[in-house]
Amino acid sequence: MNARLITIGISHYCEVARWALQYAGVDFREERHLQGFHRRVLRPMNARTVPVLVLPDRVLTETYDILQFAHTWAVGRGRHGLLETPKEQESTREILANFGPPVRLFFYHYAFQLPKSEILPTNNRGAPWWQRVVFRLSYDKVESIMRQYYAIDDASAAEAIERCRATLDDVAARLSDGRRYLCGHRFSAADLSFAAMAAPLAAPPEHPMQLPPSEAWSAPMRDALARFDEHPALEFVRRLYREHRYDPSQHAAA
């Protein structure tokens, strides 16, 4: 299949789509762009946000729609689907809508406190060289625009931390009955979405963007992450990455 996945590499929503397509065995090419530059690419598709999956016969502009496509693709080839029950579908939608935004705000707030030399190698990985050059030169302006667009400040970051904790606590409570996955005993889109969304907090080594470990962050970020130390929900995330995250590009390079 001639499919293109347009992403901002560091985006956790894009990680959901990337992981789901790889898990389902879809043959696609990822096209990474940096924050702001993606708008020009998406404009002809009447889309504003990534991920966007460009297929030969249509364009999917919502993360959940890409998950549905990955599910259908897998099932059509006799493989395990990701959205097979109403509970899996409902849980996935809830995670994408309610957990993704506070993690994004939390992550960007503290990432902007790092020196450019420490955050840009991760953020810019895989993007076109000219975008990397321009992004570095205009980084202060990009930060200002993004802080305004997402209403990022100390107060909103503190609120985001509490919202993240509430979700982590809810997931830990759901797992406390001994189940291995959020919707029972089978890996689903709910697990995949939660793990991808929580990856900036858990920093699993299997993440394709090679997220910085906690010791690489600024002191305020380390203090914030310390609130989640050894949280069972983040241990769950790390297990999901160990057991279910397969990146064929990394495999080929090994």
N, C-alpha and C positions, 0 to 999 in steps of 0.2 A: 504493500500500500504506500502511496506517495502522500504522507501526512507530515505536516509541520506543526510543532508546538511552539508558539511564541511565548516567551517568558521573560520575567526579571529573575535572574538565577537565584537570588537570595530569598525571594518571596516564598512564604510557606504555603500560600495557595497554589503557587506553581509547583511546589514540591508534591502536593497532593496529586495534581494532574500527571506529573512526570512519573511518580511512583505507580499510580494506577495503570497507566499505559504500559509501563515496563512489566508490571505484575501480570497484566492480561496478555502479554506477548504481542502487543501492537508494534509494528515496524514504523517508527517515526523519526524525524530529525528535529532536535531541539534547536531553536533559534533564540539565543539570549540577547537581551538589550538592557541598557541601564535605565534607571529611573528618569522619566521625562522623555527620553529618546523613543520609548515604546509608543508614545502617542502618535507620532508621525506614521509608524508602521501600521497601527491599528485603524487609523482614520478611514481608509478606503473600505474597511470591513464594518463600519458603523459600530465599532467597539471602543471602549475607553480604558478598560482594565484587562490585565492578564491574570490567568493564562487564557490563550485563545488557541483552539485546535483547528487547523485548516485542513479539511478533507477534500478529496476530489469532487464531491457533490454538495458540500455544505461547510459552513463555518460555525463552530461551537464557541460561544463567548462567555459561558458560565462554568465555573468549576464543577458544579453538580452535574451539568449536562455532559461534561467530559467523563466524569465518573460513570454515568449511565452508559455512555458509549463503550467505555472499557469493560463494563459488566456484560453488555450485549455481545461484544466481540469475544470475550472469554467463553461465555455460555454457548455461543454459536459454534465454537470449536471444541466443545466437550470439556471445557475447563471449569474450575470453580468460579462462580460469579461473586460479585462484591455487594450487590444490592438485592438479595433474593427475598427478603421478608419486609413487611411494612415497618417492623421495629428497626431494622438496619437502615431503611430509608429515612425514617423520622429522626433517628439518632444522628445520622450523617448530616442532615440539613441543620439540625440544632447546633452541632459542633462548628460547622462552617459559618453559621450566622453569628453565634454568640461567643465563641472562643477565639476565632481568628483575629477580630479587630483589637481586643485588648492586648494580645500577644504582640501584634504588629506595633502598637503604640509604645508598649513597654520596651521592645527591642530597639526601635529607632531612637527613642529618647536617650538610652544609654549608649548606643552605638555612636551617636553624634558627639559623645564626650571623649571618644578615643582619638588619638592622633590619626591623621589620614594614612600614615604609613602602616598603621595596624589594622584598620577596618577596610581600606580599599582593596587589598589583595583578595579578601573574601568576597566583598560585594561585587567586584568587577570581573571575577573569574568567568571566562568564556565569552565575554562581550567583545564586539569588534574593537580593534585597536584604537581607531579614531574616537570612538565613544569613550574609551578609557582615558585618553589624553584630555579631551574636552571636559569630561566629568571631573577629573582631578583639578583642572584649572578653575572650574566654576563651582567647586564643592561647597563653598560657603553660601553661595546663592541658592544652590539646590537644597541645602539644609534649611535655610530660611523659608523657602517655598513649602517644603514638606512639613515643617513644624506648623506653619499656618494652615495648610490644607487638612492635616489630621488633628489640628488643635493639640499639639504636643507641648506640654510644659510640666513642671514639677507636680502640680496638682493632678493633672490628668494621668500622669504616669503612676502616681500613688493609687489613684482609683483603679487603673488598669491592673496593678499588682493584686489588689484585692479581688478583682473579678477573675483573674487567673487562678488565684488560690481557691476561690469558690468552685471553679470547674474542676481543678485537681482534686479537691476534697470530694466532690460528687463522684468522680471517676473511681477514686479509691474506695468509696462506700459501695459502689456497684460491684467492684471486684472482691469485696470482703467476704462474699459467700463462697469463694473458692473458684469461681469461673475463670477461665483463661482469657476470655475476650469479652468485650462490652455487651454483646448481644447473645452471649451463650458460650458455646464451645467451638466456634468457627470464626476464623479471621474474616473480617468484612470491611466495607468502606468506612464504617464508623471507627474502627480501630486505626485504619490507615490514615483517616483524616485527623483524628486526635493526635496520633504520633507525629504527623507532619506539622501540625499546628504547634505542638509543644516542643518541637525539636530545638528552637532557640533557647529554651529553658533547660533542656536535657543534654544538648550538644553530643548526640550519639556519633561515634567515630565513623559509622557507615554512611553518614549524610554526604551526598555527592558534592555539596558546596564546602565541605571541610570547615564547619563552624568552629570559631575559636573556643578553646576550653575555658572554663571559668577563671583560671588563673591569668588569662590573657586580658581580661576585661579591666576597666577602670575600677577604682575602689568603690564608688557608689553602686556600680553594677554587681560587683562581687557581694556587697552587703545585701542588695536586693535578692540576688540568687540564693544567698545563704538561708533565706526564709523558706526555700524549697528543698534544702539539703535532705537527701535520703527520703524524699516524699515518695510513697509507694506508687503514685501515678506516674512519676518520672522514671522510676525503675521499670514500670510497665512499658513506657515509651522505649527505653533502651532495649528491652527484651524484644519488642516488636521489630525494631531496626535490626537487631542481630539475627532474628529468625525469619524475617519476611522481606527485608529490603534488598533487592537485587538490582544492581546497576551494571548493565552489560558493558558500558564504556569502561568502567573501572575493572571489570573482569577481563576485558580484552587487553587492558594495559598491564595487567598483573603478570 
